[in-house]
């Protein structure tokens, strides 16, 4: 009797493991679709820069972190960061999943640390960086383009462009793995 109960309990646990595994796989399939590059707002920003005469290369190999755009003439690179994958802390598009929370927490933290180390490498090599967050693109891609164009020609620091309140703003880039 006792053994039978144990077996039933074990079976239940096994079923639970399988269900979790399924949902984890489905989840990552879903998330990889969300992750896709070349989103429409991103294209809008690129087109705008191109129209204004800025020339760039896309996803160049051989630069740390594979920036989304590199503009050699301006000594600048641009990263477009998805708020979930790059763990945009304090952003409404970033929320840790409710299941397998520890797994996601560790994974996304690693992404963030990898980003920080790539950004540091590029800054040390003399590049100016702009990190454009997905939330800013979704809010006002046009304004993102404007901020980037101004930054490219008028300033020599590194910036981060994000949604702040209901506006799109830039601020000095602070590189941190946390
Ligand atoms: Zn964000």
Backbone and ligand atoms as CSV (ligand in chain L), in Angstrom:
chain,resi,resn,atom,element,x,y,z
A,1,UNK,N,N,0.836,-1.211,0.000
A,1,UNK,CA,C,0.000,0.000,0.000
A,1,UNK,C,C,0.871,1.261,0.000
A,2,UNK,N,N,1.837,1.218,0.897
A,2,UNK,CA,C,2.720,2.376,0.998
A,2,UNK,C,C,3.505,2.563,-0.312
A,3,UNK,N,N,3.970,1.425,-0.845
A,3,UNK,CA,C,4.739,1.469,-2.085
A,3,UNK,C,C,3.891,2.047,-3.218
A,4,UNK,N,N,2.631,1.602,-3.246
A,4,UNK,CA,C,1.732,2.071,-4.307
A,4,UNK,C,C,1.578,3.599,-4.254
A,5,UNK,N,N,1.440,4.091,-3.043
A,5,UNK,CA,C,1.301,5.537,-2.868
A,5,UNK,C,C,2.536,6.267,-3.381
A,6,UNK,N,N,3.701,5.692,-3.024
A,6,UNK,CA,C,4.951,6.294,-3.472
A,6,UNK,C,C,5.022,6.355,-4.987
A,7,UNK,N,N,4.585,5.235,-5.601
A,7,UNK,CA,C,4.631,5.198,-7.062
A,7,UNK,C,C,3.713,6.256,-7.660
A,8,UNK,N,N,2.542,6.376,-7.055
A,8,UNK,CA,C,1.619,7.378,-7.567
A,8,UNK,C,C,2.201,8.791,-7.404
A,9,UNK,N,N,2.824,8.992,-6.261
A,9,UNK,CA,C,3.432,10.302,-6.013
A,9,UNK,C,C,4.549,10.568,-7.021
A,10,UNK,N,N,5.343,9.528,-7.267
A,10,UNK,CA,C,6.447,9.669,-8.219
A,10,UNK,C,C,5.911,9.980,-9.614
A,11,UNK,N,N,4.828,9.301,-9.959
A,11,UNK,CA,C,4.219,9.517,-11.265
A,11,UNK,C,C,3.743,10.959,-11.416
A,12,UNK,N,N,3.181,11.439,-10.354
A,12,UNK,CA,C,2.670,12.805,-10.353
A,12,UNK,C,C,3.819,13.808,-10.545
A,13,UNK,N,N,4.886,13.530,-9.818
A,13,UNK,CA,C,6.045,14.427,-9.928
A,13,UNK,C,C,6.595,14.396,-11.355
A,14,UNK,N,N,6.681,13.193,-11.912
A,14,UNK,CA,C,7.193,13.045,-13.276
A,14,UNK,C,C,6.323,13.813,-14.270
A,15,UNK,N,N,5.010,13.665,-14.130
A,15,UNK,CA,C,4.096,14.390,-15.010
A,15,UNK,C,C,4.344,15.895,-14.897
A,16,UNK,N,N,4.537,16.322,-13.680
A,16,UNK,CA,C,4.765,17.750,-13.461
A,16,UNK,C,C,6.047,18.204,-14.160
A,17,UNK,N,N,7.075,17.363,-14.055
A,17,UNK,CA,C,8.347,17.699,-14.715
A,17,UNK,C,C,8.139,17.830,-16.230
A,18,UNK,N,N,7.383,16.882,-16.807
A,18,UNK,CA,C,7.158,16.915,-18.248
A,18,UNK,C,C,6.372,18.160,-18.663
A,19,UNK,N,N,5.387,18.498,-17.847
A,19,UNK,CA,C,4.592,19.686,-18.166
A,19,UNK,C,C,5.468,20.934,-18.135
A,20,UNK,N,N,6.302,21.014,-17.115
A,20,UNK,CA,C,7.201,22.160,-17.017
A,20,UNK,C,C,8.130,22.247,-18.212
A,21,UNK,N,N,8.600,21.061,-18.638
A,21,UNK,CA,C,9.536,21.018,-19.749
A,21,UNK,C,C,8.849,21.509,-21.021
A,22,UNK,N,N,7.638,21.013,-21.245
A,22,UNK,CA,C,6.871,21.447,-22.411
A,22,UNK,C,C,6.693,22.960,-22.419
A,23,UNK,N,N,6.260,23.463,-21.280
A,23,UNK,CA,C,5.964,24.890,-21.291
A,23,UNK,C,C,7.254,25.696,-21.442
A,24,UNK,N,N,8.342,25.177,-20.923
A,24,UNK,CA,C,9.609,25.886,-21.090
A,24,UNK,C,C,10.009,25.929,-22.557
A,25,UNK,N,N,9.793,24.781,-23.256
A,25,UNK,CA,C,10.145,24.765,-24.675
A,25,UNK,C,C,9.254,25.695,-25.483
A,26,UNK,N,N,7.961,25.640,-25.159
A,26,UNK,CA,C,7.041,26.526,-25.869
A,26,UNK,C,C,7.417,27.974,-25.610
A,27,UNK,N,N,7.762,28.213,-24.354
A,27,UNK,CA,C,8.110,29.581,-24.012
A,27,UNK,C,C,9.325,30.069,-24.788
A,28,UNK,N,N,10.350,29.201,-24.873
A,28,UNK,CA,C,11.532,29.716,-25.553
A,28,UNK,C,C,11.282,29.868,-27.051
A,29,UNK,N,N,10.395,29.026,-27.611
A,29,UNK,CA,C,10.038,29.203,-29.021
A,29,UNK,C,C,9.361,30.556,-29.216
A,30,UNK,N,N,8.481,30.854,-28.309
A,30,UNK,CA,C,7.739,32.114,-28.376
A,30,UNK,C,C,8.690,33.294,-28.244
A,31,UNK,N,N,9.604,33.168,-27.264
A,31,UNK,CA,C,10.486,34.289,-26.993
A,31,UNK,C,C,11.490,34.501,-28.101
A,32,UNK,N,N,11.895,33.412,-28.772
A,32,UNK,CA,C,12.848,33.629,-29.853
A,32,UNK,C,C,12.179,34.367,-31.010
A,33,UNK,N,N,10.853,34.194,-31.123
A,33,UNK,CA,C,10.166,34.960,-32.163
A,33,UNK,C,C,10.095,36.438,-31.806
A,34,UNK,N,N,9.847,36.700,-30.509
A,34,UNK,CA,C,9.789,38.089,-30.067
A,34,UNK,C,C,11.150,38.753,-30.252
A,35,UNK,N,N,12.189,37.947,-30.086
A,35,UNK,CA,C,13.544,38.456,-30.093
A,35,UNK,C,C,13.992,38.991,-31.454
A,36,UNK,N,N,13.309,38.536,-32.525
A,36,UNK,CA,C,13.752,38.782,-33.899
A,36,UNK,C,C,14.300,40.176,-34.166
A,37,UNK,N,N,15.357,40.249,-34.925
A,37,UNK,CA,C,15.945,41.538,-35.285
A,37,UNK,C,C,15.121,42.183,-36.394
A,38,UNK,N,N,15.573,43.360,-36.801
A,38,UNK,CA,C,14.936,44.037,-37.920
A,38,UNK,C,C,13.448,44.273,-37.689
A,39,UNK,N,N,13.100,44.717,-36.505
A,39,UNK,CA,C,11.703,45.055,-36.263
A,39,UNK,C,C,11.359,46.331,-37.027
A,40,UNK,N,N,10.093,46.589,-37.188
A,40,UNK,CA,C,9.675,47.758,-37.967
A,40,UNK,C,C,10.189,49.090,-37.403
A,41,UNK,N,N,10.048,49.325,-36.102
A,41,UNK,CA,C,10.567,50.602,-35.583
A,41,UNK,C,C,12.069,50.745,-35.811
A,42,UNK,N,N,12.789,49.622,-35.705
A,42,UNK,CA,C,14.232,49.671,-35.928
A,42,UNK,C,C,14.521,50.047,-37.374
A,43,UNK,N,N,13.753,49.471,-38.297
A,43,UNK,CA,C,13.924,49.802,-39.713
A,43,UNK,C,C,13.642,51.286,-39.957
A,44,UNK,N,N,12.640,51.803,-39.265
A,44,UNK,CA,C,12.269,53.210,-39.455
A,44,UNK,C,C,13.433,54.121,-39.062
A,45,UNK,N,N,14.098,53.770,-37.969
A,45,UNK,CA,C,15.230,54.590,-37.519
A,45,UNK,C,C,16.375,54.520,-38.532
A,46,UNK,N,N,16.652,53.300,-38.985
A,46,UNK,CA,C,17.721,53.141,-39.982
A,46,UNK,C,C,17.450,53.953,-41.234
A,47,UNK,N,N,16.213,53.846,-41.717
A,47,UNK,CA,C,15.866,54.564,-42.955
A,47,UNK,C,C,16.053,56.055,-42.780
A,48,UNK,N,N,15.644,56.523,-41.629
A,48,UNK,CA,C,15.762,57.945,-41.360
A,48,UNK,C,C,17.221,58.390,-41.373
A,49,UNK,N,N,18.076,57.635,-40.698
A,49,UNK,CA,C,19.496,57.987,-40.661
A,49,UNK,C,C,20.087,57.976,-42.063
A,50,UNK,N,N,19.713,56.955,-42.829
A,50,UNK,CA,C,20.235,56.827,-44.192
A,50,UNK,C,C,19.809,58.027,-45.033
A,51,UNK,N,N,18.543,58.387,-44.905
A,51,UNK,CA,C,17.990,59.516,-45.643
A,51,UNK,C,C,18.739,60.798,-45.310
A,52,UNK,N,N,19.152,60.921,-44.073
A,52,UNK,CA,C,19.860,62.140,-43.657
A,52,UNK,C,C,21.350,62.078,-43.973
A,53,UNK,N,N,21.755,61.035,-44.661
A,53,UNK,CA,C,23.136,60.974,-45.139
A,53,UNK,C,C,24.108,60.200,-44.259
A,54,UNK,N,N,23.611,59.597,-43.186
A,54,UNK,CA,C,24.499,58.791,-42.352
A,54,UNK,C,C,24.676,57.418,-42.984
A,55,UNK,N,N,25.921,57.012,-43.125
A,55,UNK,CA,C,26.193,55.711,-43.727
A,55,UNK,C,C,26.647,54.741,-42.643
A,56,UNK,N,N,26.114,53.532,-42.723
A,56,UNK,CA,C,26.423,52.561,-41.673
A,56,UNK,C,C,26.506,51.160,-42.253
A,57,UNK,N,N,27.084,50.282,-41.471
A,57,UNK,CA,C,27.037,48.856,-41.764
A,57,UNK,C,C,26.210,48.177,-40.691
A,58,UNK,N,N,25.540,47.073,-41.072
A,58,UNK,CA,C,24.671,46.366,-40.139
A,58,UNK,C,C,25.381,45.160,-39.549
A,59,UNK,N,N,25.162,44.931,-38.266
A,59,UNK,CA,C,25.652,43.739,-37.574
A,59,UNK,C,C,27.058,43.332,-38.014
A,60,UNK,N,N,28.021,44.246,-37.920
A,60,UNK,CA,C,29.368,43.910,-38.393
A,60,UNK,C,C,29.989,42.807,-37.540
A,61,UNK,N,N,30.665,41.907,-38.212
A,61,UNK,CA,C,31.400,40.891,-37.457
A,61,UNK,C,C,32.700,41.516,-36.973
A,62,UNK,N,N,33.246,40.949,-35.920
A,62,UNK,CA,C,34.557,41.399,-35.467
A,62,UNK,C,C,34.533,42.575,-34.514
A,63,UNK,N,N,33.343,43.089,-34.198
A,63,UNK,CA,C,33.260,44.102,-33.137
A,63,UNK,C,C,32.571,43.459,-31.938
A,64,UNK,N,N,33.074,43.744,-30.736
A,64,UNK,CA,C,32.511,43.124,-29.525
A,64,UNK,C,C,31.007,43.349,-29.456
A,65,UNK,N,N,30.290,42.289,-29.140
A,65,UNK,CA,C,28.846,42.396,-28.955
A,65,UNK,C,C,28.040,42.496,-30.242
A,66,UNK,N,N,28.701,42.461,-31.404
A,66,UNK,CA,C,28.009,42.635,-32.692
A,66,UNK,C,C,26.968,43.742,-32.661
A,67,UNK,N,N,27.413,44.999,-32.692
A,67,UNK,CA,C,26.450,46.111,-32.651
A,67,UNK,C,C,25.472,46.015,-33.821
A,68,UNK,N,N,24.318,46.647,-33.674
A,68,UNK,CA,C,23.340,46.616,-34.760
A,68,UNK,C,C,23.765,47.509,-35.919
A,69,UNK,N,N,24.339,48.667,-35.585
A,69,UNK,CA,C,24.856,49.555,-36.631
A,69,UNK,C,C,26.252,50.010,-36.253
A,70,UNK,N,N,27.097,50.136,-37.259
A,70,UNK,CA,C,28.378,50.803,-37.016
A,70,UNK,C,C,28.531,51.917,-38.047
A,71,UNK,N,N,28.946,53.102,-37.556
A,71,UNK,CA,C,29.105,54.270,-38.425
A,71,UNK,C,C,30.556,54.730,-38.321
A,72,UNK,N,N,31.425,54.127,-39.153
A,72,UNK,CA,C,32.866,54.376,-39.006
A,72,UNK,C,C,33.222,55.862,-39.109
A,73,UNK,N,N,32.584,56.574,-40.026
A,73,UNK,CA,C,32.912,57.990,-40.205
A,73,UNK,C,C,32.694,58.780,-38.915
A,74,UNK,N,N,31.727,58.357,-38.124
A,74,UNK,CA,C,31.370,59.092,-36.905
A,74,UNK,C,C,31.981,58.436,-35.657
A,75,UNK,N,N,32.746,57.403,-35.867
A,75,UNK,CA,C,33.360,56.709,-34.729
A,75,UNK,C,C,32.341,56.162,-33.750
A,76,UNK,N,N,31.191,55.748,-34.300
A,76,UNK,CA,C,30.067,55.418,-33.420
A,76,UNK,C,C,29.453,54.063,-33.745
A,77,UNK,N,N,28.968,53.413,-32.708
A,77,UNK,CA,C,28.177,52.200,-32.910
A,77,UNK,C,C,26.856,52.338,-32.156
A,78,UNK,N,N,25.844,51.646,-32.687
A,78,UNK,CA,C,24.510,51.701,-32.081
A,78,UNK,C,C,24.045,50.277,-31.783
A,79,UNK,N,N,23.595,50.083,-30.572
A,79,UNK,CA,C,22.963,48.821,-30.197
A,79,UNK,C,C,21.472,49.057,-30.017
A,80,UNK,N,N,20.670,48.143,-30.544
A,80,UNK,CA,C,19.242,48.168,-30.242
A,80,UNK,C,C,18.978,46.987,-29.309
A,81,UNK,N,N,18.540,47.288,-28.119
A,81,UNK,CA,C,18.370,46.248,-27.110
A,81,UNK,C,C,16.903,45.961,-26.819
A,82,UNK,N,N,16.533,44.679,-26.941
A,82,UNK,CA,C,15.201,44.263,-26.500
A,82,UNK,C,C,15.151,44.344,-24.972
A,83,UNK,N,N,14.064,44.914,-24.455
A,83,UNK,CA,C,14.012,45.183,-23.007
A,83,UNK,C,C,13.975,43.896,-22.191
A,84,UNK,N,N,13.398,42.844,-22.726
A,84,UNK,CA,C,13.371,41.585,-21.984
A,84,UNK,C,C,14.747,40.922,-21.996
A,85,UNK,N,N,15.277,40.673,-23.168
A,85,UNK,CA,C,16.525,39.912,-23.290
A,85,UNK,C,C,17.709,40.614,-22.686
A,86,UNK,N,N,17.673,41.936,-22.706
A,86,UNK,CA,C,18.822,42.674,-22.179
A,86,UNK,C,C,18.520,43.251,-20.799
A,87,UNK,N,N,17.429,42.800,-20.233
A,87,UNK,CA,C,17.083,43.113,-18.852
A,87,UNK,C,C,17.103,44.607,-18.579
A,88,UNK,N,N,16.146,45.297,-19.180
A,88,UNK,CA,C,16.039,46.735,-18.954
A,88,UNK,C,C,15.348,46.976,-17.611
A,89,UNK,N,N,16.144,47.128,-16.584
A,89,UNK,CA,C,15.590,47.239,-15.230
A,89,UNK,C,C,14.696,48.464,-15.088
A,90,UNK,N,N,13.585,48.269,-14.429
A,90,UNK,CA,C,12.656,49.369,-14.201
A,90,UNK,C,C,11.751,49.658,-15.389
A,91,UNK,N,N,11.881,48.880,-16.464
A,91,UNK,CA,C,11.093,49.119,-17.673
A,91,UNK,C,C,9.855,48.215,-17.656
A,92,UNK,N,N,8.744,48.722,-18.188
A,92,UNK,CA,C,7.511,47.925,-18.133
A,92,UNK,C,C,7.571,46.719,-19.083
A,93,UNK,N,N,8.511,46.720,-20.035
A,93,UNK,CA,C,8.643,45.551,-20.915
A,93,UNK,C,C,9.535,44.467,-20.308
A,94,UNK,N,N,10.136,44.804,-19.175
A,94,UNK,CA,C,10.932,43.773,-18.525
A,94,UNK,C,C,10.253,43.272,-17.259
A,95,UNK,N,N,9.877,42.013,-17.276
A,95,UNK,CA,C,9.348,41.382,-16.075
A,95,UNK,C,C,9.874,39.950,-16.064
A,96,UNK,N,N,10.364,39.508,-14.929
A,96,UNK,CA,C,10.821,38.121,-14.857
A,96,UNK,C,C,9.629,37.192,-14.985
A,97,UNK,N,N,9.743,36.133,-15.805
A,97,UNK,CA,C,8.653,35.169,-15.917
A,97,UNK,C,C,8.298,34.582,-14.547
A,98,UNK,N,N,7.026,34.233,-14.392
A,98,UNK,CA,C,6.575,33.739,-13.086
A,98,UNK,C,C,6.965,32.287,-12.856
A,99,UNK,N,N,7.214,31.546,-13.938
A,99,UNK,CA,C,7.688,30.173,-13.746
A,99,UNK,C,C,9.174,30.128,-14.075
A,100,UNK,N,N,9.854,29.197,-13.438
A,100,UNK,CA,C,11.300,29.042,-13.591
A,100,UNK,C,C,12.007,30.388,-13.405
A,101,UNK,N,N,11.562,31.082,-12.406
A,101,UNK,CA,C,12.050,32.438,-12.166
A,101,UNK,C,C,13.565,32.482,-11.945
A,102,UNK,N,N,14.072,31.519,-11.162
A,102,UNK,CA,C,15.511,31.535,-10.868
A,102,UNK,C,C,16.328,31.327,-12.142
A,103,UNK,N,N,15.823,30.426,-13.008
A,103,UNK,CA,C,16.503,30.164,-14.274
A,103,UNK,C,C,16.581,31.442,-15.122
A,104,UNK,N,N,15.451,32.118,-15.262
A,104,UNK,CA,C,15.425,33.332,-16.087
A,104,UNK,C,C,16.252,34.446,-15.465
A,105,UNK,N,N,16.172,34.533,-14.164
A,105,UNK,CA,C,16.925,35.556,-13.462
A,105,UNK,C,C,18.415,35.402,-13.774
A,106,UNK,N,N,18.918,34.166,-13.642
A,106,UNK,CA,C,20.340,33.918,-13.881
A,106,UNK,C,C,20.687,34.148,-15.352
A,107,UNK,N,N,19.838,33.651,-16.236
A,107,UNK,CA,C,20.111,33.759,-17.666
A,107,UNK,C,C,20.165,35.224,-18.117
A,108,UNK,N,N,19.179,35.992,-17.694
A,108,UNK,CA,C,19.108,37.382,-18.130
A,108,UNK,C,C,20.203,38.224,-17.466
A,109,UNK,N,N,20.572,37.831,-16.266
A,109,UNK,CA,C,21.684,38.509,-15.604
A,109,UNK,C,C,22.986,38.275,-16.378
A,110,UNK,N,N,23.154,37.051,-16.869
A,110,UNK,CA,C,24.345,36.749,-17.689
A,110,UNK,C,C,24.335,37.585,-18.964
A,111,UNK,N,N,23.165,37.712,-19.590
A,111,UNK,CA,C,23.073,38.550,-20.792
A,111,UNK,C,C,23.543,39.968,-20.485
A,112,UNK,N,N,23.081,40.464,-19.361
A,112,UNK,CA,C,23.401,41.834,-18.994
A,112,UNK,C,C,24.904,41.997,-18.743
A,113,UNK,N,N,25.484,41.013,-18.111
A,113,UNK,CA,C,26.926,41.091,-17.852
A,113,UNK,C,C,27.720,40.993,-19.151
A,114,UNK,N,N,27.224,40.154,-20.072
A,114,UNK,CA,C,27.882,40.043,-21.370
A,114,UNK,C,C,27.809,41.382,-22.116
A,115,UNK,N,N,26.652,42.018,-22.058
A,115,UNK,CA,C,26.495,43.341,-22.679
A,115,UNK,C,C,27.501,44.324,-22.098
A,116,UNK,N,N,27.577,44.346,-20.768
A,116,UNK,CA,C,28.451,45.318,-20.107
A,116,UNK,C,C,29.893,45.107,-20.544
A,117,UNK,N,N,30.303,43.841,-20.651
A,117,UNK,CA,C,31.693,43.616,-21.010
A,117,UNK,C,C,31.952,44.001,-22.472
A,118,UNK,N,N,30.985,43.768,-23.361
A,118,UNK,CA,C,31.146,44.190,-24.761
A,118,UNK,C,C,31.213,45.717,-24.855
A,119,UNK,N,N,30.357,46.398,-24.113
A,119,UNK,CA,C,30.349,47.863,-24.165
A,119,UNK,C,C,31.683,48.424,-23.670
A,120,UNK,N,N,32.185,47.845,-22.597
A,120,UNK,CA,C,33.474,48.315,-22.065
A,120,UNK,C,C,34.586,48.122,-23.087
A,121,UNK,N,N,34.592,46.953,-23.732
A,121,UNK,CA,C,35.613,46.686,-24.748
A,121,UNK,C,C,35.570,47.750,-25.851
A,122,UNK,N,N,34.357,48.092,-26.301
A,122,UNK,CA,C,34.225,49.067,-27.389
A,122,UNK,C,C,34.644,50.469,-26.942
A,123,UNK,N,N,34.249,50.843,-25.743
A,123,UNK,CA,C,34.624,52.167,-25.227
A,123,UNK,C,C,36.147,52.259,-25.113
A,124,UNK,N,N,36.758,51.198,-24.599
A,124,UNK,CA,C,38.220,51.178,-24.482
A,124,UNK,C,C,38.892,51.291,-25.846
A,125,UNK,N,N,38.216,50.771,-26.871
A,125,UNK,CA,C,38.790,50.837,-28.217
A,125,UNK,C,C,38.499,52.187,-28.878
A,126,UNK,N,N,37.829,53.090,-28.143
A,126,UNK,CA,C,37.640,54.446,-28.646
A,126,UNK,C,C,36.315,54.705,-29.358
A,127,UNK,N,N,35.408,53.749,-29.356
A,127,UNK,CA,C,34.104,53.971,-29.991
A,127,UNK,C,C,33.180,54.783,-29.087
A,128,UNK,N,N,32.328,55.574,-29.712
A,128,UNK,CA,C,31.195,56.180,-29.001
A,128,UNK,C,C,30.019,55.228,-29.160
A,129,UNK,N,N,29.257,55.053,-28.104
A,129,UNK,CA,C,28.161,54.087,-28.154
A,129,UNK,C,C,26.818,54.749,-27.931
A,130,UNK,N,N,25.824,54.232,-28.634
A,130,UNK,CA,C,24.438,54.554,-28.288
A,130,UNK,C,C,23.705,53.234,-28.079
A,131,UNK,N,N,23.042,53.122,-26.947
A,131,UNK,CA,C,22.180,51.973,-26.702
A,131,UNK,C,C,20.745,52.465,-26.812
A,132,UNK,N,N,20.021,51.907,-27.778
A,132,UNK,CA,C,18.621,52.294,-27.967
A,132,UNK,C,C,17.753,51.166,-27.434
A,133,UNK,N,N,16.913,51.462,-26.473
A,133,UNK,CA,C,16.039,50.443,-25.912
A,133,UNK,C,C,14.765,50.313,-26.726
A,134,UNK,N,N,14.300,49.073,-26.788
A,134,UNK,CA,C,13.063,48.729,-27.493
A,134,UNK,C,C,11.879,49.613,-27.073
A,135,UNK,N,N,11.801,49.923,-25.767
A,135,UNK,CA,C,10.662,50.721,-25.282
A,135,UNK,C,C,10.657,52.105,-25.935
A,136,UNK,N,N,11.843,52.665,-26.181
A,136,UNK,CA,C,11.928,53.975,-26.823
A,136,UNK,C,C,11.460,53.888,-28.271
A,137,UNK,N,N,11.874,52.808,-28.948
A,137,UNK,CA,C,11.474,52.618,-30.345
A,137,UNK,C,C,9.965,52.456,-30.465
A,138,UNK,N,N,9.402,51.691,-29.517
A,138,UNK,CA,C,7.957,51.479,-29.577
A,138,UNK,C,C,7.191,52.754,-29.286
A,139,UNK,N,N,7.746,53.563,-28.414
A,139,UNK,CA,C,7.061,54.801,-28.028
A,139,UNK,C,C,7.117,55.824,-29.149
A,140,UNK,N,N,8.320,56.055,-29.715
A,140,UNK,CA,C,8.449,57.124,-30.711
A,140,UNK,C,C,9.735,56.937,-31.532
A,141,UNK,N,N,9.638,56.092,-32.541
A,141,UNK,CA,C,10.810,55.772,-33.349
A,141,UNK,C,C,11.358,57.016,-34.048
A,142,UNK,N,N,10.468,57.920,-34.401
A,142,UNK,CA,C,10.875,59.141,-35.073
A,142,UNK,C,C,11.806,59.977,-34.199
A,143,UNK,N,N,11.390,60.102,-32.965
A,143,UNK,CA,C,12.187,60.890,-32.026
A,143,UNK,C,C,13.528,60.207,-31.748
A,144,UNK,N,N,13.522,58.885,-31.708
A,144,UNK,CA,C,14.786,58.155,-31.537
A,144,UNK,C,C,15.743,58.525,-32.664
A,145,UNK,N,N,15.231,58.553,-33.889
A,145,UNK,CA,C,16.054,58.911,-35.049
A,145,UNK,C,C,16.633,60.309,-34.908
A,146,UNK,N,N,15.796,61.218,-34.443
A,146,UNK,CA,C,16.218,62.605,-34.242
A,146,UNK,C,C,17.348,62.689,-33.209
A,147,UNK,N,N,17.130,61.999,-32.088
A,147,UNK,CA,C,18.148,62.019,-31.024
A,147,UNK,C,C,19.467,61.433,-31.521
A,148,UNK,N,N,19.371,60.352,-32.290
A,148,UNK,CA,C,20.599,59.722,-32.797
A,148,UNK,C,C,21.335,60.651,-33.760
A,149,UNK,N,N,20.590,61.292,-34.642
A,149,UNK,CA,C,21.221,62.179,-35.623
A,149,UNK,C,C,21.924,63.327,-34.907
A,150,UNK,N,N,21.268,63.893,-33.910
A,150,UNK,CA,C,21.878,64.991,-33.150
A,150,UNK,C,C,23.126,64.511,-32.426
A,151,UNK,N,N,22.983,63.366,-31.807
A,151,UNK,CA,C,24.116,62.806,-31.054
A,151,UNK,C,C,25.318,62.553,-31.967
A,152,UNK,N,N,25.053,61.988,-33.148
A,152,UNK,CA,C,26.151,61.632,-34.039
A,152,UNK,C,C,26.972,62.851,-34.434
A,153,UNK,N,N,26.291,63.965,-34.684
A,153,UNK,CA,C,27.005,65.126,-35.216
A,153,UNK,C,C,27.461,66.107,-34.143
A,154,UNK,N,N,26.783,66.137,-32.996
A,154,UNK,CA,C,27.029,67.225,-32.054
A,154,UNK,C,C,27.752,66.824,-30.777
A,155,UNK,N,N,27.806,65.529,-30.483
A,155,UNK,CA,C,28.304,65.158,-29.155
A,155,UNK,C,C,29.350,64.059,-29.247
A,156,UNK,N,N,30.134,63.932,-28.197
A,156,UNK,CA,C,31.144,62.877,-28.276
A,156,UNK,C,C,31.081,61.896,-27.109
A,157,UNK,N,N,30.017,61.955,-26.351
A,157,UNK,CA,C,29.875,61.003,-25.247
A,157,UNK,C,C,29.143,59.746,-25.731
A,158,UNK,N,N,28.820,58.843,-24.806
A,158,UNK,CA,C,27.993,57.682,-25.140
A,158,UNK,C,C,26.642,57.839,-24.453
A,159,UNK,N,N,25.607,57.419,-25.148
A,159,UNK,CA,C,24.260,57.658,-24.610
A,159,UNK,C,C,23.397,56.402,-24.634
A,160,UNK,N,N,22.330,56.502,-23.874
A,160,UNK,CA,C,21.327,55.472,-23.792
A,160,UNK,C,C,20.004,56.174,-24.101
A,161,UNK,N,N,19.194,55.585,-24.978
A,161,UNK,CA,C,17.903,56.204,-25.308
A,161,UNK,C,C,16.808,55.268,-24.848
A,162,UNK,N,N,15.929,55.774,-24.006
A,162,UNK,CA,C,14.897,54.907,-23.434
A,162,UNK,C,C,13.611,55.682,-23.224
A,163,UNK,N,N,12.564,54.917,-22.926
A,163,UNK,CA,C,11.304,55.549,-22.571
A,163,UNK,C,C,11.388,55.948,-21.109
A,164,UNK,N,N,11.094,57.203,-20.833
A,164,UNK,CA,C,11.115,57.666,-19.441
A,164,UNK,C,C,9.799,58.382,-19.199
A,165,UNK,N,N,8.990,57.838,-18.296
A,165,UNK,CA,C,7.619,58.321,-18.178
A,165,UNK,C,C,6.938,57.970,-19.469
A,166,UNK,N,N,6.377,58.940,-20.170
A,166,UNK,CA,C,5.796,58.606,-21.469
A,166,UNK,C,C,6.583,59.278,-22.580
A,167,UNK,N,N,7.805,59.698,-22.254
A,167,UNK,CA,C,8.628,60.368,-23.252
A,167,UNK,C,C,9.832,59.525,-23.624
A,168,UNK,N,N,10.439,59.868,-24.757
A,168,UNK,CA,C,11.694,59.223,-25.144
A,168,UNK,C,C,12.826,60.201,-24.873
A,169,UNK,N,N,13.785,59.761,-24.089
A,169,UNK,CA,C,14.873,60.665,-23.701
A,169,UNK,C,C,16.214,59.965,-23.825
A,170,UNK,N,N,17.260,60.781,-23.943
A,170,UNK,CA,C,18.581,60.172,-23.864
A,170,UNK,C,C,19.251,60.607,-22.584
A,171,UNK,N,N,20.157,59.770,-22.135
A,171,UNK,CA,C,20.957,60.120,-20.961
A,171,UNK,C,C,22.329,59.501,-21.133
A,172,UNK,N,N,23.303,59.970,-20.354
A,172,UNK,CA,C,24.647,59.405,-20.499
A,172,UNK,C,C,24.615,57.903,-20.250
A,173,UNK,N,N,25.367,57.178,-21.017
A,173,UNK,CA,C,25.414,55.713,-20.858
A,173,UNK,C,C,26.230,55.346,-19.634
A,174,UNK,N,N,25.627,54.588,-18.770
A,174,UNK,CA,C,26.367,54.044,-17.626
A,174,UNK,C,C,26.497,52.546,-17.845
A,175,UNK,N,N,27.708,52.081,-17.968
A,175,UNK,CA,C,27.914,50.657,-18.233
A,175,UNK,C,C,27.999,49.907,-16.906
A,176,UNK,N,N,27.056,49.037,-16.685
A,176,UNK,CA,C,27.054,48.259,-15.449
A,176,UNK,C,C,26.380,46.925,-15.673
A,177,UNK,N,N,26.976,45.893,-15.104
A,177,UNK,CA,C,26.422,44.545,-15.280
A,177,UNK,C,C,25.223,44.289,-14.396
A,178,UNK,N,N,24.947,45.181,-13.475
A,178,UNK,CA,C,23.857,44.954,-12.526
A,178,UNK,C,C,22.540,45.399,-13.099
L,1,ZN,ZN,ZN,12.716,49.256,-21.892
